Structure formats: C-alpha cells, structure tokens
Amino acid sequence: MTELGGFQDRVARIDLSDGEVAYESIDDEDAKKYIGARGLGVKYVFDQGPDVDPLEPDNLLAFMNGPLSGTQVTMSGRIAVCTKSPLTGTVTDSHHGGWSGARLKWAGFDGLLFEGQADDPVYAVVEDGEVELRDASHLWGEGFHETRDTIEEEVEGSYGKNLSIMGIGPGGENGVKYACIMNEDDRASGRGGTGCVMGSKNLKAVVVKSTTKMPKPADPETFKEGHQQAMQAIRESEVTAPNEGGLSMYGTNVLMNIGEEMDGLPTKNGRYTSTKSMREAEGVDIDAERVSGENVRENILVDEPTCHSCPVACKKEVEVTAMHKGEELNVRTESYEYESAYALGPNSGHTDRDAVALMIDRCNDMGVDTIDTGNMMAMAMEMSEEGKLEGVGELEWGDTETMIDMIERIAHREDNLADLLAEGPRRVADRKDAEENSLAVKGQTIAAYDPRCMKGMGIGYATSNRGACHLRGYTPAAEILGIPEKVDPYEYEGKGELTAQFQDLHAISDSFDICKFNAFAEGIEEYVTQYNGMTGRDVTEEELLEAGERVYNLERYYNNLNGFDGADDSLPARFLEDGIRGQGASEGEYCELEEMKAEYYDYRGWVDGVVPDEKLDELGIDLGPGTGVSGEGGAAVSGDD
C-alpha cells in the first residue's frame, strides 16, 4: 500500500468474464518509481504480459488518474487510458480532459483495471469506492451521444454536477482499429484504438458518480508555494493567460494560421506544406484561414467550457447549421480542435469550416479518432487517384458530402471501402501495396505538424512509443512559441536531445495526470514543488526527471519485447530527402531523420532503438527478461511490427 498524499490507495480490478470485482492497494515502490496515471498504467499493462493480443480477453484496459488528478493543481482534470494498441501493436496511453479523472479520484479510486470479456454488453458504475456492472444490451449499437443521455437517466445523475461517463460508439463495437473513448463533454481518449479494446471486451461505458472531494496536500505549505507559483506563471504566459493568451482565446486551433504561414501544415495527404502552396500549384479554392481558430471564434463560437481546475478554457464549443444532401443539419459540438480540423480539412483537400464541424461531431458520436479518420480518408483519396482502390470504392479530394457519410460507414464497416479503411493505415498499405500513400509511423498517422518544417516533430513522430504523435514530446513549443527558448524549426542539430527532454517532461505531466498545456507556462520547478507538496515526498528536480525517463524507457522496453527496434523509428518517405520537398516558406526542405536518430539514441543510451540492459538497471526497471542488448554495441532486437 502507499500512504503518499494525492492517492486514494484503491484500485478496482474488474474481471468482465465472470463479473467479479476485486479491490487492491497501490504498491508504494511503484507509486514512487512510476508516479501515477500514465506511468502506473503502463506498469500494470506490462505486468499483464507484453505478448498479449490487443483484442483478446487477456489484454488489460486501465483507466488511471495520478496523484495530482482532481486536486487544486491547475489543469488537473485529466485521465489516462492505458492498454496494448490494436492499431500499432505497441503499448499506448490516451488521455482526455473534462471531469472524468477528477470524479474517479473523488469516487475513491486511483484506477480501474478491466480484463476479460463480458458475455453480453455491460457498463460499469463507479460510486463511493465500489464498482457495479450493469446490462448494456439496450445501448449496444447506439451512438455515444444517445448512450450518454440514456445512462444519465438510468443512474439518476446529472452531467456537470455529479456525473461523468466514458464510453464508446459503434466504432469501438465494430472493431475500428482507431476507435476512441469519449466522455460527456466530447473529450476523447482519441489515439491508439482504446475504444476498439473497450468494444472487444463488450464494455459500453464507464460511469462515475461523485460529489467534489478534493484530496488535501500532505505538505500544505509546500503545496501552497508551488500552486501560487504555477498560477502566476499561467497568468503571465502569452499562451495560457486567461481571456488573453492565444490558447485561451482561440483554443488549440490558434495554430492553424501559424502553421499555414510557416508552410508547416500538411495538406492533401502531405503533398503540400500549406493550403497556399496547394492553391498556387493546382488553382483550387482552399484556404486554411477558413478553419482557423480566429475564424471559428468570430463566426461559430457559442461557448467556452473548461475542465476541472482550469482557468484557460481552451475548449471552443461551436454551433453550425449546414445543408447535407438536401437536409438541414444543426450541430453543436465542443471539440473544434487544430488536429481535427487539419485532418478532416486541409489534409483531405478542402477547408469547408462548417463541414469540418459536422464531421467532428459525427466522429465523436461514432467514437472514432478524428485524426486517424481524416488521414485515412486522405489516404483513400490519393489511392483512388492512383487507381489502387479499383473494385473497392472511390473517394475524391475534398468531397465533403461523402466524407460526412463515410465516417458512419467506417464505424459500421458498411461496405468494402469502409471496412478496409476501418483497419488503419498499416493494414491498408499492406493489402493494397500503398505504403507510399500512408502518413503513419508504427501504424498511427501523423498530426498537424509537417516534419519538413518542424524538424523536432520529425524525430518526435519517429521515436514516439505509441506511434506518430505530437503529444509525446511537443517540440513546437520551442520551434514555434519559443518555450522554454526559441529554436530554429528548420535546424535539425540538437533536436534529438531536445525531443528526448520534452518526452521525459511530458511523461511526468501525463503521470501526474495534468494537462500538457501547463508546460507552456510551468516547468520542472513548479512540477516538483506541487508534487512534493501533494504527496509529502521530497524529491529533487533530477529525481523527478529520472522518473519521467523511467516511464519512457519502460514503454520502449515493452515495445522492444514485441519486436520493435530502430527500423520502426521511421517517417513516411515523402518527408525524407528523396520524397516531396517543402514549398513556400519551407522551400526545398526535407527531414534529416537519420542524423537526428543518431543524436537521439546517443542521448538516450539506446542501441538502434532498443533499451540495453544496463539502462534498465540504471533506471531500476527490474521486471521482465531484459532485451538482451548491451550498450557496448550488442545487436538490436529484430522482428516486424
């Protein structure tokens, strides 16, 4: 057990196969070594066995909060969902905001560990330190929004007051490899196919009822000092300042116009580095400004909701009325994000603002990741153009009417094309000889940062433990925003080390579990003071950074045991020297991946992408068989992904 502050010292282990629920404590050493949330969740997944099949009952699905979740700490409304990904075959953790993580803590839990497979659909109700399974057969097949409203009545709770729900739509039920888990505020644990794993277990939803019961810090004076320091930093930041900073005013989509101006916005499946470059080359009517945060705020913004303990309010709720196939559709949705708008808009060859809102809402209801869904449709558009989908189906660039319908078709696997796209980029590439059309790393598609422009994102995509991802190590903070200091986005030297440092820092915040956006204002000093104040520990900055490094290495070790090595730390060919060079402000640029990988591995102490046994020993990772690789130059683990 652990007596650290911030923990409830209670985890529920739910065996869905027999309906049994057991309760256990948190191991104190694990809590200190892996912090919580992401770190502890990955440790639980590792303990289940790295060689499990992601869609078999033995795979663990862990809902985890951390020692700072649900506390007074700013932006502490996050929750981590950890499992083995059916999309990538790697370990994955996917987080969402809102109030789910806080309420799980207030309901008396640090985590929920689901294993097995229910015979019939169920949903779990969490309240007052207990977990109960209820029949969900009547909800199976329903979209998430209908599921949410039905459950609210059944459990006699009220969203926004004492109730949170995390659930899946048809995408998860039907095994879409990039299905996500939604919550009542249209926040998503979007990446890695966590919703697909949830669907394979016949688990429709996890419902949490609780009043507000914020944990008290173990060391109030230290906590107060850290909290005040963090709040001051957030108020003074040009990015996070409430009602003033770019993130507060425009949400994540504040980056749309910035990325466009830098020629760092992948467009038309990454053929172009901006919509301007596409417009000039093809003479088409496309302009990223139409789907930008500024345009959204001026024209369709209706509300600015926030998460637990967050003054920034980056979420921008929009409402649109648009015609679709002769029918007037009214949609109100909370998640008009930069990544969603990029994938469903410019990267798919159009910038129809209201159509993007319709697509985001439909993705949320169907329970599929907006990034992978948009990028899969862009991949299909390019394959259609090249004749690679003959006899399967066609999808034309910028055909928003078909795209809107395709989302539901993918979620239900309604036809040959939808069924194919539901499998994700790696399987589509393998089946249709279309690797050159895929913008994926380790089977997960890239986000809205072009590695020909922002070189740090190139090495970040390649070395992310969960497949292509901007959130493992957010180097655009330095490359675009100058945080903690400005670096040249086109310079590749130094980016390997910078990326590893960001990855370790974000492993800490994900394990706390607090929002990464606080890193636009806070740093390791604020992290240490708040963590020590809440838990009662007395760790140094170096010790906390080592914990972040330990989490990142544990994930890499898990992947190594599944056959991943340096060959999998790759990028889509079109971003490399012999691919498609950047245009406009990025004229002639490509991503110098191999040079950055060498620097990155040297900094990490890895051998060709593999954690050597000496590094495992150094970090105190004393579980599993080891990789059998020596830092003195032993051969890397081989195998496919």
C-alpha positions as CSV (number, residue, x, y, z in Angstrom):
1,M,0.0,0.0,0.0
2,T,1.0,3.6,-0.3
3,E,0.5,6.5,2.1
4,L,1.6,9.2,-0.3
5,G,-0.8,12.1,-0.4
6,G,-2.9,12.5,-3.5
7,F,-3.6,8.8,-3.7
8,Q,-6.8,7.0,-2.6
9,D,-4.7,3.8,-2.4
10,R,-7.6,1.9,-4.1
11,V,-7.7,0.2,-7.5
12,A,-10.6,-1.9,-8.8
13,R,-9.7,-5.0,-10.8
14,I,-12.8,-6.0,-12.8
15,D,-12.9,-9.4,-14.5
16,L,-15.5,-8.9,-17.1
17,S,-15.5,-12.7,-17.9
18,D,-17.1,-13.6,-14.6
19,G,-18.3,-10.2,-13.4
20,E,-16.1,-10.3,-10.3
21,V,-14.6,-7.1,-8.9
22,A,-11.6,-7.1,-6.6
23,Y,-10.0,-4.2,-4.8
24,E,-6.3,-3.7,-4.2
25,S,-3.9,-1.1,-2.9
26,I,-1.2,0.8,-4.8
27,D,2.3,-0.6,-4.4
28,D,4.3,2.1,-2.7
29,E,7.5,1.5,-4.6
30,D,5.6,1.6,-7.9
31,A,3.9,4.8,-6.9
32,K,7.3,6.4,-6.3
33,K,9.0,5.0,-9.4
34,Y,6.2,5.5,-11.9
35,I,4.4,8.5,-10.3
36,G,0.8,7.5,-11.4
37,A,-1.7,7.7,-14.3
38,R,0.4,7.0,-17.5
39,G,3.4,5.6,-15.6
40,L,1.5,3.3,-13.3
41,G,-1.0,2.4,-16.1
42,V,1.9,1.2,-18.3
43,K,3.4,-0.7,-15.4
44,Y,0.0,-2.5,-14.9
45,V,-0.2,-3.2,-18.7
46,F,3.4,-4.5,-18.6
47,D,2.7,-6.8,-15.7
48,Q,-0.2,-8.3,-17.7
49,G,2.3,-9.5,-20.3
50,P,3.7,-7.7,-23.3
51,D,2.9,-10.6,-25.6
52,V,-0.9,-10.4,-25.3
53,D,-3.1,-10.0,-28.3
54,P,-4.7,-6.5,-28.1
55,L,-8.2,-7.8,-28.8
56,E,-8.1,-10.9,-26.7
57,P,-9.5,-11.0,-23.1
58,D,-6.1,-11.1,-21.6
59,N,-5.3,-7.5,-22.7
60,L,-5.6,-5.1,-19.8
61,L,-7.6,-1.8,-20.2
62,A,-6.5,0.5,-17.4
63,F,-8.3,3.8,-16.6
64,M,-5.8,5.7,-14.3
65,N,-5.6,9.0,-12.6
66,G,-2.5,10.4,-10.9
67,P,-1.5,11.9,-7.5
68,L,-2.4,15.4,-8.8
69,S,-5.7,14.5,-10.6
70,G,-8.8,16.0,-9.1
71,T,-6.8,18.4,-6.8
72,Q,-6.4,22.1,-6.7
73,V,-3.5,21.9,-9.1
74,T,-4.2,23.9,-12.2
75,M,-5.4,21.8,-15.2
76,S,-5.6,18.6,-13.2
77,G,-8.7,17.2,-14.8
78,R,-7.0,14.6,-17.0
79,I,-7.3,10.8,-17.0
80,A,-5.1,8.2,-18.8
81,V,-6.3,5.1,-20.6
82,C,-3.5,2.5,-21.0
83,T,-3.5,-0.7,-23.0
84,K,-1.9,-2.6,-25.8
85,S,-3.0,-0.9,-29.0
86,P,-4.8,-2.9,-31.8
87,L,-3.7,-0.1,-34.2
88,T,0.0,-0.2,-33.6
89,G,0.8,-3.3,-31.5
90,T,2.7,-1.0,-29.1
91,V,1.8,0.0,-25.6
92,T,-0.4,3.1,-25.7
93,D,-1.8,5.6,-23.3
94,S,-4.5,8.0,-24.4
95,H,-5.8,10.9,-22.2
96,H,-8.8,13.1,-22.1
97,G,-9.8,16.2,-20.1
98,G,-13.1,17.3,-18.6
99,W,-14.1,15.9,-15.2
100,S,-13.8,12.1,-15.6
101,G,-10.4,11.9,-13.9
102,A,-11.3,14.2,-11.1
103,R,-14.5,12.4,-10.4
104,L,-12.8,9.0,-10.4
105,K,-10.5,10.3,-7.7
106,W,-13.4,11.8,-5.8
107,A,-15.3,8.5,-6.1
108,G,-12.5,6.8,-4.2
109,F,-10.2,5.3,-6.9
110,D,-6.8,5.7,-8.4
111,G,-7.6,3.3,-11.2
112,L,-9.9,0.8,-12.8
113,L,-8.3,-2.3,-14.4
114,F,-10.6,-4.1,-16.8
115,E,-9.6,-7.6,-18.0
116,G,-11.5,-10.5,-19.6
117,Q,-14.6,-10.2,-21.9
118,A,-18.2,-9.9,-20.9
119,D,-20.6,-12.4,-22.5
120,D,-23.1,-9.6,-23.1
121,P,-22.6,-5.8,-23.2
122,V,-22.2,-4.1,-19.9
123,Y,-21.4,-0.8,-18.4
124,A,-19.7,-0.1,-15.1
125,V,-21.0,2.3,-12.4
126,V,-18.4,3.7,-10.0
127,E,-19.6,5.3,-6.8
128,D,-18.5,5.6,-3.2
129,G,-15.5,3.2,-3.6
130,E,-17.5,0.5,-5.3
131,V,-17.9,-0.8,-8.9
132,E,-21.1,-2.4,-10.2
133,L,-21.6,-3.9,-13.6
134,R,-25.0,-3.3,-15.3
135,D,-26.6,-4.6,-18.5
136,A,-25.9,-2.5,-21.6
137,S,-27.5,-4.7,-24.3
138,H,-30.1,-1.9,-24.9
139,L,-27.2,0.5,-25.6
140,W,-25.2,-1.6,-28.0
141,G,-25.3,-0.1,-31.5
142,E,-26.2,3.4,-30.2
143,G,-24.1,6.4,-30.9
144,F,-22.2,7.8,-27.9
145,H,-24.4,10.8,-27.6
146,E,-27.6,8.7,-27.3
147,T,-25.8,6.4,-24.9
148,R,-24.7,9.3,-22.7
149,D,-28.3,10.7,-22.4
150,T,-29.8,7.3,-21.7
151,I,-27.3,6.5,-19.0
152,E,-27.8,9.9,-17.4
153,E,-31.5,9.0,-16.8
154,E,-30.7,5.4,-15.7
155,V,-28.2,6.3,-13.0
156,E,-30.2,9.3,-11.8
157,G,-27.2,11.6,-12.1
158,S,-26.5,15.0,-13.7
159,Y,-23.7,15.9,-16.0
160,G,-21.8,18.9,-14.9
161,K,-22.8,18.3,-11.3
162,N,-22.1,14.8,-10.1
163,L,-21.7,12.5,-13.1
164,S,-19.2,11.6,-15.8
165,I,-19.3,8.9,-18.4
166,M,-16.6,7.5,-20.6
167,G,-17.9,5.3,-23.4
168,I,-17.8,4.0,-27.0
169,G,-19.8,4.3,-30.1
170,P,-20.3,1.9,-33.0
171,G,-16.7,2.3,-34.0
172,G,-15.5,0.6,-30.8
173,E,-18.2,-2.1,-31.0
174,N,-17.3,-3.0,-34.6
175,G,-13.6,-3.1,-34.1
176,V,-12.4,0.0,-35.9
177,K,-8.7,-0.1,-35.1
178,Y,-8.6,3.7,-34.3
179,A,-11.9,3.8,-32.3
180,C,-11.7,6.1,-29.3
181,I,-13.3,6.6,-25.9
182,M,-15.5,9.7,-25.5
183,N,-16.7,11.5,-22.4
184,E,-19.8,13.6,-21.8
185,D,-18.0,16.8,-22.8
186,D,-17.0,15.5,-26.3
187,R,-13.4,15.0,-25.0
188,A,-11.7,11.9,-26.4
189,S,-9.1,9.4,-25.4
190,G,-8.6,9.5,-29.1
191,R,-5.5,7.7,-30.2
192,G,-4.3,4.2,-30.3
193,G,-7.6,2.4,-30.6
194,T,-8.5,2.3,-26.9
195,G,-12.2,2.3,-27.9
196,C,-11.5,-0.8,-30.0
197,V,-10.1,-2.6,-27.0
198,M,-13.1,-1.5,-24.9
199,G,-15.5,-2.8,-27.6
200,S,-13.7,-6.2,-27.7
201,K,-14.5,-6.5,-24.0
202,N,-18.2,-5.8,-24.5
203,L,-17.8,-2.8,-22.2
204,K,-20.0,0.0,-23.5
205,A,-19.3,2.7,-20.8
206,V,-17.7,3.6,-17.5
207,V,-19.9,5.8,-15.4
208,V,-18.6,7.7,-12.4
209,K,-20.8,9.4,-9.8
210,S,-19.3,11.6,-7.1
211,T,-19.5,14.8,-5.2
212,T,-16.5,17.1,-5.1
213,K,-13.9,15.6,-2.6
214,M,-10.6,17.1,-3.5
215,P,-7.6,15.4,-1.8
216,K,-5.7,17.6,0.7
217,P,-2.0,18.0,0.3
218,A,0.3,16.1,2.7
219,D,2.5,19.2,3.0
220,P,0.2,22.2,2.8
221,E,2.9,24.9,2.9
222,T,5.0,23.5,0.1
223,F,1.9,22.8,-2.0
224,K,0.6,26.4,-1.5
225,E,4.0,27.8,-2.6
226,G,4.0,25.6,-5.7
227,H,0.4,26.3,-6.6
228,Q,0.8,30.1,-6.3
229,Q,4.0,30.0,-8.4
230,A,2.2,27.9,-11.1
231,M,-0.8,30.2,-11.2
232,Q,1.4,33.2,-11.6
233,A,3.2,31.6,-14.5
234,I,0.0,30.7,-16.2
235,R,-1.4,34.2,-15.8
236,E,1.8,35.7,-17.2
237,S,2.1,33.5,-20.2
238,E,1.2,34.8,-23.6
239,V,-0.2,31.4,-24.5
240,T,-2.2,30.5,-21.4
241,A,-3.2,33.8,-19.8
242,P,-6.9,33.5,-19.1
243,N,-9.0,35.5,-21.6
244,E,-5.9,36.9,-23.2
245,G,-3.4,34.2,-24.2
246,G,-3.7,32.6,-27.6
247,L,-4.8,29.2,-26.3
248,S,-7.4,30.8,-24.1
249,M,-8.8,32.9,-26.9
250,Y,-8.7,30.5,-29.8
251,G,-8.1,27.1,-28.4
252,T,-5.6,24.7,-30.0
253,N,-6.7,25.9,-33.4
254,V,-4.8,29.1,-32.7
255,L,-2.0,27.2,-34.6
256,M,-3.9,26.8,-37.9
257,N,-2.8,30.2,-39.3
258,I,0.6,29.9,-37.7
259,G,1.2,26.5,-39.3
260,E,0.0,27.9,-42.7
261,E,2.3,30.9,-42.6
262,M,5.3,28.7,-41.8
263,D,4.4,26.2,-44.5
264,G,4.3,23.6,-41.8
265,L,0.7,22.5,-42.3
266,P,0.5,19.1,-44.1
267,T,-2.0,19.5,-46.9
268,K,-3.5,17.0,-49.4
269,N,-2.1,14.0,-47.7
270,G,1.2,15.8,-47.1
271,R,1.9,16.6,-50.7
272,Y,2.0,20.2,-49.8
273,T,3.2,22.1,-46.8
274,S,0.3,24.6,-46.8
275,T,-3.0,25.3,-48.4
276,K,-1.4,28.3,-50.1
277,S,1.1,26.0,-51.8
278,M,-1.7,23.7,-53.0
279,R,-3.8,26.7,-54.1
280,E,-0.9,28.1,-56.2
281,A,0.0,24.7,-57.7
282,E,-3.4,23.5,-58.6
283,G,-5.5,26.6,-58.8
284,V,-8.1,25.3,-56.3
285,D,-10.2,27.3,-53.8
286,I,-8.6,26.3,-50.5
287,D,-7.5,28.5,-47.6
288,A,-6.6,27.3,-44.1
289,E,-7.8,30.6,-42.6
290,R,-11.4,29.4,-43.0
291,V,-10.9,26.6,-40.5
292,S,-8.7,28.6,-38.2
293,G,-9.3,29.4,-34.5
294,E,-9.8,33.1,-35.4
295,N,-12.5,32.3,-37.9
296,V,-14.2,29.9,-35.6
297,R,-14.2,32.5,-32.7
298,E,-15.6,35.2,-35.0
299,N,-18.3,33.2,-36.7
300,I,-19.5,30.0,-35.0
301,L,-18.3,30.1,-31.3
302,V,-21.2,29.7,-28.8
303,D,-19.5,28.7,-25.5
304,E,-16.1,28.3,-23.8
305,P,-16.4,25.4,-21.3
306,T,-13.5,24.3,-19.2
307,C,-12.1,21.3,-17.4
308,H,-11.7,20.7,-13.7
309,S,-9.5,23.4,-12.1
310,C,-8.6,25.2,-15.3
311,P,-8.7,28.9,-15.9
312,V,-7.5,28.7,-19.5
313,A,-10.7,27.3,-21.1
314,C,-9.1,26.2,-24.4
315,K,-12.2,24.3,-25.5
316,K,-14.3,26.1,-28.0
317,E,-17.9,25.0,-28.4
318,V,-19.4,25.7,-31.8
319,E,-22.7,25.5,-33.5
320,V,-23.4,25.3,-37.2
321,T,-26.3,24.8,-39.5
322,A,-25.4,23.3,-42.8
323,M,-27.1,21.5,-45.7
324,H,-26.1,17.9,-46.3
325,K,-27.7,16.1,-49.2
326,G,-30.7,18.3,-49.1
327,E,-31.2,18.1,-45.3
328,E,-30.6,20.9,-42.9
329,L,-28.4,19.7,-40.1
330,N,-27.8,21.6,-36.8
331,V,-24.7,20.6,-34.8
332,R,-23.4,21.9,-31.5
333,T,-20.1,20.3,-30.5
334,E,-17.2,21.2,-28.2
335,S,-14.2,19.9,-30.0
336,Y,-13.2,22.0,-33.0
337,E,-9.5,21.3,-32.4
338,Y,-6.5,22.1,-34.5
339,E,-5.6,18.4,-35.1
340,S,-9.2,17.5,-36.0
341,A,-9.6,20.5,-38.4
342,Y,-6.3,19.7,-40.1
343,A,-7.0,16.0,-40.7
344,L,-10.7,16.4,-41.8
345,G,-9.9,19.7,-43.6
346,P,-6.7,20.7,-45.4
347,N,-5.1,17.3,-45.3
348,S,-8.2,15.9,-47.1
349,G,-8.1,18.7,-49.7
350,H,-10.7,21.2,-48.5
351,T,-11.3,24.0,-46.0
352,D,-15.1,23.9,-45.5
353,R,-15.4,25.2,-41.9
354,D,-19.0,24.0,-41.2
355,A,-18.5,20.6,-42.9
356,V,-15.5,20.1,-40.6
357,A,-17.8,20.8,-37.6
358,L,-20.3,18.2,-38.9
359,M,-17.5,15.7,-39.3
360,I,-16.0,16.2,-35.9
361,D,-19.4,15.8,-34.3
362,R,-20.1,12.6,-36.2
363,C,-16.6,11.2,-35.3
364,N,-17.4,11.9,-31.7
365,D,-20.8,10.2,-31.9
366,M,-19.4,7.2,-33.8
367,G,-16.5,7.0,-31.4
368,V,-13.6,7.2,-33.9
369,D,-10.4,9.3,-33.7
370,T,-10.7,12.5,-35.7
371,I,-7.0,12.5,-36.7
372,D,-6.8,8.9,-38.0
373,T,-10.3,9.1,-39.6
374,G,-9.4,12.3,-41.5
375,N,-6.0,10.9,-42.5
376,M,-7.4,7.6,-43.6
377,M,-9.8,9.4,-45.9
378,A,-7.0,11.5,-47.3
379,M,-5.0,8.3,-47.9
380,A,-8.0,6.8,-49.7
381,M,-8.4,9.9,-51.8
382,E,-4.8,9.6,-53.0
383,M,-5.1,5.9,-53.6
384,S,-8.3,6.5,-55.6
385,E,-6.5,9.0,-57.7
386,E,-3.8,6.4,-58.4
387,G,-6.2,3.5,-59.2
388,K,-5.3,1.5,-56.1
389,L,-8.9,1.1,-54.9
390,E,-10.4,-0.2,-58.1
391,G,-13.2,-2.5,-57.3
392,V,-13.3,-1.4,-53.6
393,G,-14.7,2.1,-53.8
394,E,-13.6,5.6,-54.6
395,L,-13.2,8.8,-52.6
396,E,-12.4,12.2,-54.3
397,W,-10.4,15.0,-52.8
398,G,-12.4,17.4,-50.8
399,D,-15.7,15.6,-51.3
400,T,-17.2,16.7,-48.0
401,E,-20.6,15.2,-48.5
402,T,-19.2,11.7,-49.0
403,M,-16.7,12.3,-46.1
404,I,-19.5,13.1,-43.7
405,D,-21.3,9.9,-44.6
406,M,-18.1,7.9,-44.7
407,I,-17.5,8.4,-41.0
408,E,-20.6,6.5,-40.1
409,R,-19.9,3.9,-42.8
410,I,-16.4,3.3,-41.3
411,A,-17.8,3.0,-37.8
412,H,-20.3,0.3,-39.0
413,R,-18.0,-1.2,-41.6
414,E,-20.9,-0.8,-44.0
415,D,-19.1,-1.6,-47.3
416,N,-15.8,-2.8,-48.8
417,L,-14.1,0.6,-48.7
418,A,-15.3,1.5,-45.2
419,D,-14.3,-2.0,-43.9
420,L,-10.9,-1.5,-45.4
421,L,-10.3,2.0,-44.0
422,A,-11.5,0.8,-40.6
423,E,-8.4,-1.4,-40.4
424,G,-6.0,1.6,-40.2
425,P,-3.1,2.7,-42.4
426,R,-0.7,-0.1,-41.9
427,R,-3.1,-2.8,-42.9
428,V,-4.4,-0.8,-45.8
429,A,-0.9,-0.2,-47.0
430,D,-0.1,-3.9,-46.8
431,R,-3.2,-5.1,-48.6
432,K,-3.1,-2.6,-51.4
433,D,0.6,-2.0,-51.8
434,A,0.1,1.6,-50.7
435,E,2.9,2.3,-48.2
436,E,3.8,5.4,-50.2
437,N,0.3,6.7,-49.6
438,S,0.4,6.3,-45.8
439,L,1.3,9.1,-43.4
440,A,1.8,6.7,-40.5
441,V,4.6,5.7,-38.0
442,K,4.2,2.4,-36.3
443,G,0.7,2.2,-37.8
444,Q,-0.6,5.6,-36.4
445,T,-1.0,8.7,-38.6
446,I,0.8,12.0,-38.0
447,A,-0.6,15.1,-36.5
448,A,-0.8,18.7,-38.0
449,Y,2.9,19.5,-37.9
450,D,5.0,19.0,-41.0
451,P,8.4,17.5,-40.3
452,R,9.9,19.2,-43.3
453,C,9.3,22.5,-41.5
454,M,9.5,21.5,-37.8
455,K,12.4,19.1,-37.6
456,G,11.8,18.3,-34.0
457,M,8.4,16.8,-34.8
458,G,10.1,14.6,-37.3
459,I,12.3,12.8,-34.7
460,G,9.3,13.1,-32.3
461,Y,7.0,11.2,-34.6
462,A,9.6,8.6,-35.3
463,T,10.5,7.8,-31.7
464,S,7.1,8.1,-30.1
465,N,6.4,4.9,-28.2
466,R,2.7,4.9,-29.3
467,G,3.1,5.6,-33.0
468,A,3.2,9.0,-34.7
469,C,2.2,11.6,-32.1
470,H,2.7,15.3,-31.3
471,L,2.0,14.8,-27.6
472,R,4.8,12.5,-26.5
473,G,7.3,15.4,-26.9
474,Y,5.9,18.7,-28.0
475,T,8.9,20.4,-29.7
476,P,6.7,23.0,-31.4
477,A,6.7,24.7,-28.0
478,A,10.3,25.7,-28.7
479,E,10.1,25.7,-32.5
480,I,7.0,27.9,-32.8
481,L,6.4,29.5,-29.4
482,G,9.9,29.9,-28.0
483,I,9.2,27.9,-24.9
484,P,11.4,27.4,-22.9
485,E,13.5,29.2,-25.5
486,K,13.3,29.8,-29.3
487,V,15.0,27.3,-31.6
488,D,15.1,27.3,-35.4
489,P,12.4,25.0,-36.7
490,Y,14.5,24.1,-39.8
491,E,17.6,23.2,-37.8
492,Y,18.0,19.5,-37.2
493,E,21.1,19.5,-35.0
494,G,20.2,19.4,-31.3
495,K,16.6,18.2,-32.0
496,G,17.3,14.6,-30.9
497,E,18.3,15.8,-27.4
498,L,15.6,18.4,-27.2
499,T,12.9,15.8,-28.2
500,A,14.1,13.4,-25.5
501,Q,13.9,16.1,-22.9
502,F,10.4,17.0,-23.9
503,Q,9.4,13.4,-23.9
504,D,10.6,12.8,-20.4
505,L,8.9,16.0,-19.1
506,H,5.6,15.1,-20.7
507,A,5.8,11.6,-19.2
508,I,5.9,13.4,-15.9
509,S,2.8,15.5,-16.5
510,D,0.9,12.6,-18.0
511,S,1.7,10.6,-14.9
512,F,0.6,13.4,-12.6
513,D,-2.1,13.5,-14.6
514,I,-2.3,17.2,-15.6
515,C,-2.7,18.9,-18.9
516,K,0.3,19.3,-21.1
517,F,-0.7,22.9,-21.8
518,N,0.5,23.9,-18.4
519,A,4.0,23.3,-19.9
520,F,3.6,26.5,-21.9
521,A,3.9,28.3,-18.6
522,E,5.2,25.9,-15.9
523,G,8.5,23.9,-15.8
524,I,10.2,21.3,-13.7
525,E,10.5,23.7,-10.7
526,E,6.7,24.1,-10.4
527,Y,6.2,20.4,-11.0
528,V,8.5,19.3,-8.2
529,T,7.1,21.8,-5.7
530,Q,3.4,20.8,-6.3
531,Y,4.2,17.1,-6.4
532,N,6.2,17.2,-3.2
533,G,3.5,19.3,-1.5
534,M,0.7,17.0,-2.5
535,T,2.5,13.7,-1.9
536,G,4.6,14.6,1.1
537,R,7.8,13.5,-0.7
538,D,11.0,15.5,-1.0
539,V,12.3,14.6,-4.5
540,T,14.7,16.8,-6.4
541,E,14.2,18.1,-9.9
542,E,16.8,15.5,-11.1
543,E,14.9,12.6,-9.4
544,L,11.6,13.6,-10.9
545,L,13.1,13.9,-14.4
546,E,14.6,10.5,-13.9
547,A,11.1,9.2,-13.1
548,G,9.9,10.6,-16.5
549,E,12.9,9.0,-18.2
550,R,12.0,5.7,-16.4
551,V,8.4,5.8,-17.7
552,Y,9.6,6.5,-21.3
553,N,12.1,3.7,-21.1
554,L,9.6,1.2,-19.7
555,E,7.3,1.9,-22.7
556,R,10.2,1.4,-25.1
557,Y,11.2,-1.8,-23.3
558,Y,7.6,-3.1,-23.7
559,N,7.7,-2.3,-27.4
560,N,11.2,-3.9,-27.8
561,L,9.8,-7.1,-26.3
562,N,7.2,-7.0,-29.0
563,G,9.8,-6.8,-31.8
564,F,10.1,-3.1,-32.3
565,D,13.5,-1.5,-32.8
566,G,15.2,1.3,-34.7
567,A,13.8,0.2,-38.1
568,D,10.4,1.2,-36.7
569,D,11.5,4.7,-35.8
570,S,10.8,5.8,-39.3
571,L,8.9,8.5,-41.2
572,P,6.7,8.5,-44.3
573,A,9.0,8.5,-47.3
574,R,7.6,11.8,-48.7
575,F,9.1,13.7,-45.8
576,L,12.6,12.5,-46.4
577,E,15.4,13.5,-48.8
578,D,14.1,11.6,-51.8
579,G,10.5,12.5,-51.1
580,I,8.5,15.6,-51.7
581,R,10.4,18.8,-50.7
582,G,8.7,21.6,-48.8
583,Q,7.2,24.6,-50.6
584,G,6.8,28.3,-49.8
585,A,8.5,29.2,-46.6
586,S,9.7,25.6,-46.3
587,E,11.0,25.6,-49.9
588,G,13.3,22.7,-50.6
589,E,13.2,21.4,-47.0
590,Y,13.1,17.7,-46.0
591,C,13.5,15.9,-42.7
592,E,17.1,14.8,-41.8
593,L,15.8,11.8,-39.8
594,E,18.9,9.6,-39.7
595,E,21.1,12.4,-38.3
596,M,18.6,13.1,-35.6
597,K,18.1,9.5,-34.7
598,A,21.8,9.0,-34.1
599,E,21.8,12.0,-31.8
600,Y,18.6,10.9,-30.1
601,Y,19.9,7.3,-29.5
602,D,23.2,8.6,-28.2
603,Y,21.4,10.9,-25.7
604,R,19.0,8.1,-24.6
605,G,21.8,5.5,-24.3
606,W,19.8,3.1,-26.7
607,V,21.2,0.7,-29.2
608,D,19.4,1.1,-32.6
609,G,16.1,1.9,-30.8
610,V,16.5,-0.8,-28.1
611,V,16.9,-0.2,-24.4
612,P,20.1,-2.0,-23.3
613,D,20.1,-4.0,-20.1
614,E,22.5,-1.5,-18.5
615,K,19.9,1.3,-19.0
616,L,17.2,-0.8,-17.5
617,D,19.4,-1.5,-14.4
618,E,20.4,2.2,-14.2
619,L,16.7,3.2,-14.1
620,G,15.7,0.4,-11.7
621,I,13.4,-1.3,-14.2
622,D,13.7,-4.7,-12.7
623,L,10.9,-6.6,-14.4
624,G,10.7,-8.9,-17.5
625,P,13.5,-10.7,-19.2
626,G,15.5,-7.7,-20.4
627,T,16.2,-7.1,-24.0
628,G,19.4,-9.0,-24.2
629,V,21.1,-5.9,-25.7
630,S,24.3,-4.3,-24.4
631,G,25.1,-0.7,-24.6
632,E,28.6,-1.7,-25.5
633,G,27.3,-2.4,-29.0
634,G,25.2,-5.6,-28.9
635,A,22.8,-6.3,-31.7
636,A,19.3,-4.9,-31.6
637,V,16.1,-6.9,-31.2
638,S,14.8,-7.8,-34.6
639,G,11.3,-8.6,-35.8
640,D,8.4,-6.9,-37.5
641,D,5.8,-4.7,-36.1
